């Protein structure tokens, strides 16, 4: 109840994503209707799937990974930037993160995409702007590094993987979602950028001393 009062938008998105994803696991017809199909979308059909595909997942592990990431960053970010601002960031990033895939695969009839990873990448990078020196890592790995370094490595990896990886993961959505999160967070709260730089500078100076 505390989360629902303090961060209603993140709470609602969290609940809807869980419910719709689980429903789709047991309803193949619903699953197919909500999944993004760039071939059709680029031709003006089922355009709504640019949004609905962000609320379904491939399997329980995909859902769990995304929801754990959402849990750790989304509620803190909404508390920082505000309710409508968080809603705007999430939904716009969800759309922007899918657009490169729509363009890239518009002639590939067999390509489909789904998952909230693009929007969640935006949330993570929005949070990094506010907390650049916080410790971050990958789930199940014990190593943690400063958030701003993690962010740089993440962008480098996503950029490389989007060009060369053949693992059926939509790295384009991760990359453009992260970039959307950075841009939208700065547009919503311009002072966050100098604060980000100041925090990093202070952290580097403390290491030197």
N, C-alpha and C positions, 0 to 999 in steps of 0.2 A: 504493500500500500504506500510505503514511503517513496519508492521509486515512481509510482504512478502519479503522486502529487507533485513531486519535485521535477520529474522529467517525463511528462505525459506523452510526448511525441515519440521518444525513443522506446518507451514502454509499449506503445501501440504498435509501432513497426516490429518490435521484437515478437509480440504476441501474434500479429497477423502472419508474419513470416513462418513462425512455427506451425500455426494452424493450417495455413494453405499448403505448406510443404508436405506435412503429414497427410493431408487429404489427397494430395496429388500422388503420393506413394501408392495409395490404394485405389486410385481412379485413373486409369490410363487415358481415358477420354479427356478428363480435365487436364492432365499432364500435357497432352498434345496441344490443347487449345491455348495454354499459357506459355508454352515454350517459344523462344525467339527463333524465327526462321528468316534470315536475311534475304533469301531469294524472294520470298513473298513480300516482306516489308518494303524492300526497295522498289516493288511494283505497286505499292499503295495498299497492300492487303494485310490485315491483322496487325496494323501499326501499334495497337494497344499492347502487343506482346513485348515491346521495348521496355515497358514498365512491368507487366505481369511476370515476365521471365525472371525478374529480380526477387520474386517471392516464392520460387520453387527451387528445389535442389536435386542433384543427381541421386544421392543416397543419404543415409543417416549420417555417415562420416562427413560428407560435404556440408550437410546442414549443421552438424555439431561444431565443426571447425569455424564456420562463418559466424555462428551465434556466440561462440566463446569470444571471438575477436570483437564482435559487436558489443558484447557485455562489458568487456574491459575498457572500451573507448567511447562508446556512444553516449552513455549516461553522463560521463564527465564532460564531454564536449557540449552536450545540450545545456548543461548547467552553466557553461562558460559563455556560449554565444546567444542563448535564448531559444525559445520554443519554435517560433515561426522561422527563425534563421536556420535552425537545425533541420526542420522539415524541408526548407528550400534547398539546403546543401545536399541532403540525402537524395531527394527526388531528381534534382537537376543533374547531379553526378551519376545517378543511375541511368539516366537517358544519355548523357554525354559519353559515358564509358562504353555504351553499346554501339554508338554511331560508327566508330572505326570498323567494328566487326560487320556492321550492315554494309558498309562501302566495300570492305575487303572481300567479303564472301557473297556479294550480290549475285554472282553468276554460278555459285556453288549450291546446287539444289539439295545436296546431301548434308549440308552444314546446319547444325542447330546449336543454340547456346542457352544457358540458364544459370541461375545463381545470383546471389547478392554481392559477389566479391568486388565488383567495380564500385558500388556505393560504399561498401565497408572499407575499401582502400581509401576512399575519400574521407571517411570518418577518421580513420587512423592517421592520415596525414594532416587533417585539421587539428587533431589532438597533438601531433608532433609540434605544430607551430606554437601551441600554448605551453607544451612541456618538453622542450627540446633536449633537456639534460636527464629526463627520466630514463630508467633502465628498461630496455626492451629486448626481446628475443623471440625465438620461434617455439611454439608449443612443443613440449616433450624434450627440448634441448636445454641443458643447464646453463649455457653461456648467454649472458646478457651484456648489451653494449648501450651507450647513450643513444637516445631516440633519433637524434639528427644523423648520426652515423648509420644507424639501421635504415633510415629513410633513404639515404644516398645509395647504400648497397641494394636496397629493394628496387629502386628505380633503374639502376644499372642492370640488375638481373632481369627485370621485366622487359627492358628494352632489348636485351640480348635474346631472351627466350621468345619474344614475340616474332623475332626474325628467324630463329634457327630451331626452336623446340618443336618436337613432333609428339608431344605427350597428351594431346587433346584437351589441354587446359587453355582457357581463353586469357592469355597473358596480355593481350591488347586491352581487355577490360580492366585488368589490374593496373596497368600503366596509366591509361587515360583517366581511370577513376581517381588514382592518387593525384595526378596533375590537376584534375578538376577540383578535388578537395582543397589543395593548396590555393588555387586561384580564387575559389568562391569564399573561402575563409578570410583571405586577405581583403577581398572586396567588401565583405560584410563587416569586417573590423580592421581597417587599415593599421591601427597602432600595434596589432599583433606582430607585424613584420619587424619593426625596430626592437620590440621587446624580445622577439626570437633571436635576433642578432646580438643583442645585449647579453642575454643569458648564455649564449654560446661563448661569447668573448670572455665573460666572467669565468666560465668553466675552464677555458683554455688558460687564462691567466693564473687561476688557482693551481693548475697542474705545474706551471712554470715556477711557482713559489713552493 
